[in-house]
Amino acid sequence: MGPHEKRRPEHLTVPHEVRERPAVTIGIPNYGRPDGLRRCLESLSAQTFRDFEIIVSDDASPDPAVSLVIEEFARRDPRVRAVVHPANLGMFRNFRFVLDEARGEFFLWSSNDDHWAPDFLERTMAAVRPGIGAVSGGVIHFNDQGVSGRRFDLSRFACEGPDAGVFEAFVEEPEILGKSHLLYALFRTRTLREAADAVSFGAHDRWSEDVIVSAAVLARSGHVACPEALLYKHRRGRKLDFLPGRFVADAGFPFRGYADYRSGLLAAAADEAGRSAVERIMLRRLIFKLAVSSWRKPLARLLGKLLPPRSRAA
């Protein structure tokens, strides 16, 4: 079996009560985190929009509590399809697996430790119109210390159809500002599959693969922002928000991931004009990183060694 050849799951149940083609497929690529998965499934089962299926694709989790959670929800809700892989596929291959298994006209990826407002699907489905391939919601971060007071939204990338200016703005924006949240939009399944095929999503483990496939969607369709439809996204660690106080433009790709990231964005572009824009923007970002940002952290470490520590006396 090749490194990217799909391995079939050892268990797949399709409840007869679910329509052959539900309006929406929700795909949860899961590994571990039974408590987060329970919270996620509770929020999805409670959606006010009801015409959907949920595919939970467990990537050979070693924790037996995961299977108990999945089995419980599969019994409680006939819209839940349970998939258990006999061997670990890896994160992005599992993301691609749930997309490939989707039967709905629309598709939503869900992380296994996030939760959704009850009206998320109702609001985003109501915003769908011709030419729109993605409807994004608002994102609020939470962690063990609390809930952020900031709401992220992607209104700045709204467009009625493929828009060269929006695509270029998306590529140019520093990743630290939250554009990767577009991965958790409601997508037209066909549009998302075309974008995923264009960048070979699932066959790579590139840095910022979520941004690459999102850029491919923007290059091929319109996007509507619906900030009142809320996703509560779990942030591991102590920082609720990843916005730096200064040097926002400095927070970009790592040097070691640049070549693969650039090639992924080139594949995401839908035409020669888009590829030329990627070449131009990524070269400019690389020059900025070399000229401005590459010395900041080493200099800060050096100064930290040379300068005396600050007095802690009150």
C-alpha positions as CSV (number, residue, x, y, z in Angstrom):
1,M,0.0,0.0,0.0
2,G,1.4,3.4,-1.0
3,P,1.9,6.2,1.5
4,H,-1.3,8.0,0.2
5,E,-3.4,5.1,-0.7
6,K,-6.7,5.1,1.1
7,R,-7.2,2.4,3.7
8,R,-10.8,1.3,4.2
9,P,-12.3,1.5,7.7
10,E,-13.0,-1.7,9.6
11,H,-16.5,-0.4,10.6
12,L,-19.0,1.8,8.9
13,T,-22.6,2.0,9.9
14,V,-25.2,3.9,7.8
15,P,-28.5,4.2,9.6
16,H,-31.6,3.6,7.4
17,E,-33.4,6.5,9.0
18,V,-31.2,9.1,7.4
19,R,-32.1,10.4,3.9
20,E,-30.0,9.0,1.1
21,R,-28.7,12.5,0.4
22,P,-29.0,14.8,3.4
23,A,-28.5,18.5,2.8
24,V,-25.3,18.7,4.9
25,T,-22.6,16.3,5.8
26,I,-20.6,17.2,8.9
27,G,-17.2,15.5,9.0
28,I,-15.3,15.0,12.3
29,P,-11.8,13.7,11.8
30,N,-11.1,12.4,15.3
31,Y,-8.1,11.3,17.3
32,G,-8.4,11.0,21.1
33,R,-10.0,13.8,23.2
34,P,-13.2,11.9,24.3
35,D,-14.4,14.8,26.4
36,G,-14.0,17.3,23.6
37,L,-15.6,14.9,21.2
38,R,-18.6,14.6,23.5
39,R,-19.0,18.4,23.7
40,C,-18.7,18.7,19.9
41,L,-21.3,16.0,19.2
42,E,-23.7,17.5,21.8
43,S,-23.5,20.8,20.0
44,L,-24.0,19.4,16.6
45,S,-26.9,17.1,17.6
46,A,-28.6,20.2,18.9
47,Q,-28.5,22.2,15.7
48,T,-31.8,23.8,14.8
49,F,-31.3,22.9,11.1
50,R,-31.9,19.1,11.2
51,D,-31.2,17.8,7.7
52,F,-27.7,16.5,8.1
53,E,-25.5,13.5,8.7
54,I,-22.4,13.4,10.9
55,I,-19.4,11.2,10.0
56,V,-17.1,10.6,13.0
57,S,-13.9,9.1,11.6
58,D,-11.7,7.9,14.4
59,D,-8.0,7.6,13.5
60,A,-7.2,4.5,15.6
61,S,-7.4,6.3,18.9
62,P,-5.8,4.3,21.7
63,D,-8.1,5.6,24.4
64,P,-11.1,3.2,24.8
65,A,-13.2,6.1,26.1
66,V,-13.3,7.5,22.5
67,S,-15.2,4.4,21.2
68,L,-17.7,4.7,24.1
69,V,-18.5,8.3,23.2
70,I,-18.9,7.4,19.5
71,E,-21.0,4.4,20.2
72,E,-23.2,6.3,22.6
73,F,-24.0,9.1,20.0
74,A,-24.5,6.6,17.2
75,R,-27.2,4.9,19.3
76,R,-28.8,8.2,20.3
77,D,-28.8,9.9,16.9
78,P,-29.4,8.0,13.7
79,R,-27.6,10.7,11.7
80,V,-24.3,9.7,13.2
81,R,-22.1,7.4,11.1
82,A,-19.3,5.8,13.0
83,V,-16.0,5.0,11.2
84,V,-13.1,3.3,13.0
85,H,-9.8,3.0,11.2
86,P,-7.6,0.0,12.0
87,A,-4.4,2.0,11.6
88,N,-3.6,5.7,11.9
89,L,-4.0,7.7,8.6
90,G,-2.7,11.0,9.8
91,M,-4.5,14.2,10.3
92,F,-5.0,15.5,6.8
93,R,-5.7,12.1,5.3
94,N,-8.5,11.8,7.9
95,F,-9.8,15.2,7.0
96,R,-9.9,14.1,3.3
97,F,-11.5,10.8,4.2
98,V,-14.6,12.5,5.7
99,L,-14.9,14.8,2.7
100,D,-14.7,11.8,0.3
101,E,-17.4,10.0,2.3
102,A,-19.8,12.9,2.3
103,R,-23.2,12.5,0.7
104,G,-24.6,16.0,1.4
105,E,-24.7,18.9,-1.1
106,F,-23.0,21.0,1.6
107,F,-20.1,20.0,3.9
108,L,-18.8,21.2,7.2
109,W,-15.5,20.1,8.9
110,S,-15.5,20.1,12.7
111,S,-12.6,19.6,15.0
112,N,-13.2,17.1,17.7
113,D,-12.8,19.7,20.6
114,D,-14.8,22.6,19.2
115,H,-18.5,23.3,19.7
116,W,-21.0,25.2,17.6
117,A,-23.9,27.5,18.4
118,P,-27.3,25.8,17.9
119,D,-28.2,28.0,15.0
120,F,-24.9,27.8,13.1
121,L,-26.2,25.6,10.3
122,E,-29.5,27.4,10.1
123,R,-27.8,30.8,9.7
124,T,-25.2,29.6,7.2
125,M,-27.6,27.6,5.1
126,A,-29.8,30.7,4.9
127,A,-26.9,32.7,3.5
128,V,-26.2,30.3,0.6
129,R,-26.9,31.7,-2.9
130,P,-25.8,31.0,-6.4
131,G,-22.1,31.4,-7.0
132,I,-21.2,31.1,-3.3
133,G,-19.0,28.1,-2.4
134,A,-18.3,28.9,1.2
135,V,-20.2,30.5,4.1
136,S,-18.0,31.3,7.1
137,G,-19.2,32.0,10.6
138,G,-17.8,34.0,13.4
139,V,-15.1,32.3,15.6
140,I,-14.7,32.8,19.3
141,H,-11.7,31.1,21.1
142,F,-11.9,29.4,24.4
143,N,-9.5,27.4,26.6
144,D,-9.4,26.1,30.2
145,Q,-9.0,29.6,31.5
146,G,-12.1,31.1,29.8
147,V,-13.7,32.5,26.7
148,S,-12.2,35.2,24.5
149,G,-14.0,38.5,24.2
150,R,-12.9,38.8,20.6
151,R,-14.9,37.5,17.6
152,F,-13.0,36.6,14.5
153,D,-14.8,36.8,11.2
154,L,-13.7,36.7,7.5
155,S,-15.8,39.5,6.1
156,R,-12.7,41.0,4.5
157,F,-12.6,38.1,2.1
158,A,-16.3,38.2,1.0
159,C,-16.9,38.0,-2.7
160,E,-19.9,37.0,-5.0
161,G,-17.7,34.8,-7.2
162,P,-14.0,34.1,-7.9
163,D,-12.3,37.5,-7.3
164,A,-8.6,38.0,-8.0
165,G,-8.3,40.8,-5.5
166,V,-9.8,38.7,-2.7
167,F,-7.6,35.7,-3.5
168,E,-4.5,37.9,-3.5
169,A,-5.4,39.6,-0.2
170,F,-5.9,36.2,1.3
171,V,-2.5,34.9,0.2
172,E,-0.8,38.1,1.3
173,E,-2.3,38.4,4.8
174,P,-0.1,37.1,7.6
175,E,-1.4,33.7,8.9
176,I,-1.5,34.9,12.5
177,L,-4.6,37.0,11.8
178,G,-6.9,34.0,11.6
179,K,-7.6,33.3,7.9
180,S,-7.2,29.6,8.6
181,H,-10.6,29.7,10.2
182,L,-12.1,29.5,6.7
183,L,-11.5,25.8,6.9
184,Y,-14.5,25.5,9.2
185,A,-16.9,27.3,6.8
186,L,-20.0,25.6,5.4
187,F,-18.9,24.6,1.8
188,R,-20.6,23.4,-1.3
189,T,-19.3,19.8,-1.3
190,R,-18.5,19.9,-5.0
191,T,-16.6,23.1,-4.8
192,L,-14.5,21.9,-1.8
193,R,-13.7,18.6,-3.6
194,E,-12.5,20.5,-6.7
195,A,-10.3,22.7,-4.5
196,A,-9.0,19.7,-2.5
197,D,-8.2,17.8,-5.7
198,A,-6.3,20.9,-7.1
199,V,-3.9,21.0,-4.1
200,S,-3.9,17.2,-3.5
201,F,-5.3,17.8,-0.1
202,G,-4.8,14.8,2.1
203,A,-1.6,13.6,0.3
204,H,0.7,16.1,2.0
205,D,1.7,17.2,5.4
206,R,2.7,20.8,4.5
207,W,2.8,23.7,6.9
208,S,-0.6,25.5,6.8
209,E,-2.4,23.0,4.7
210,D,-5.7,24.5,6.0
211,V,-4.8,27.8,4.4
212,I,-3.8,26.2,1.1
213,V,-7.1,24.4,0.6
214,S,-9.1,27.5,1.8
215,A,-7.2,29.6,-0.8
216,A,-8.1,27.0,-3.5
217,V,-11.8,27.4,-2.6
218,L,-11.6,31.3,-2.8
219,A,-9.9,31.0,-6.2
220,R,-12.9,29.0,-7.5
221,S,-16.0,30.4,-5.9
222,G,-17.6,33.2,-3.9
223,H,-17.6,33.5,-0.2
224,V,-20.1,35.0,2.3
225,A,-19.3,35.9,5.9
226,C,-22.0,35.3,8.5
227,P,-20.4,36.5,11.7
228,E,-23.5,35.8,13.8
229,A,-23.2,32.1,13.2
230,L,-20.8,31.1,15.9
231,L,-18.1,28.5,16.2
232,Y,-16.4,28.2,19.6
233,K,-12.9,27.0,18.8
234,H,-10.7,25.4,21.4
235,R,-7.2,27.0,21.8
236,R,-4.7,24.8,23.5
237,G,-2.3,26.6,25.7
238,R,-2.7,29.8,27.8
239,K,-3.2,32.3,25.0
240,L,-6.8,32.7,23.9
241,D,-6.0,34.9,20.9
242,F,-3.0,34.7,18.6
243,L,-2.9,38.4,17.7
244,P,0.5,39.9,18.6
245,G,0.6,43.3,20.1
246,R,3.2,44.4,17.6
247,F,4.8,43.3,14.3
248,V,1.7,41.7,12.9
249,A,3.2,41.5,9.5
250,D,6.2,39.6,11.0
251,A,4.0,36.6,11.9
252,G,4.2,34.4,8.9
253,F,5.4,31.1,7.5
254,P,8.5,29.3,8.9
255,F,11.6,29.3,6.7
256,R,11.6,25.5,6.6
257,G,8.0,25.4,5.3
258,Y,8.3,28.1,2.7
259,A,9.0,26.0,-0.5
260,D,6.1,23.6,0.2
261,Y,3.8,26.4,1.3
262,R,4.5,28.3,-1.9
263,S,4.0,25.3,-4.1
264,G,0.7,24.6,-2.4
265,L,-0.5,28.1,-3.0
266,L,0.5,27.9,-6.6
267,A,-1.6,24.8,-7.0
268,A,-4.5,26.6,-5.2
269,A,-4.6,29.4,-7.9
270,A,-7.2,28.7,-10.6
271,D,-5.4,30.4,-13.5
272,E,-2.1,31.9,-14.7
273,A,-3.0,35.3,-13.3
274,G,-3.5,33.8,-9.8
275,R,-0.2,31.9,-10.0
276,S,1.6,35.1,-11.0
277,A,0.1,36.8,-8.0
278,V,1.2,34.0,-5.7
279,E,4.8,34.2,-7.1
280,R,4.9,38.0,-6.6
281,I,3.3,38.0,-3.1
282,M,5.4,35.1,-1.7
283,L,8.6,36.6,-3.0
284,R,7.8,39.9,-1.4
285,R,6.9,38.1,1.9
286,L,10.1,36.2,1.8
287,I,12.2,39.3,1.3
288,F,10.4,41.0,4.2
289,K,11.1,38.0,6.4
290,L,14.7,38.0,5.5
291,A,15.2,41.7,5.8
292,V,13.0,42.5,8.8
293,S,11.9,39.5,10.8
294,S,14.7,36.9,10.6
295,W,16.9,38.8,13.1
296,R,14.3,39.8,15.7
297,K,14.1,36.6,17.7
298,P,17.8,35.9,17.7
299,L,18.5,39.5,18.7
300,A,15.9,39.3,21.5
301,R,17.6,36.1,22.8
302,L,21.0,37.8,22.6
303,L,19.8,40.9,24.5
304,G,18.2,38.6,27.1
305,K,21.6,37.1,27.8
306,L,23.5,40.4,27.8
307,L,21.1,42.6,29.8
308,P,20.6,42.2,33.5
309,P,17.1,40.8,34.5
310,R,14.5,43.3,35.5
311,S,14.2,43.9,39.2
312,R,11.2,42.2,40.7
313,A,11.0,44.5,43.7
314,A,7.6,46.1,44.1
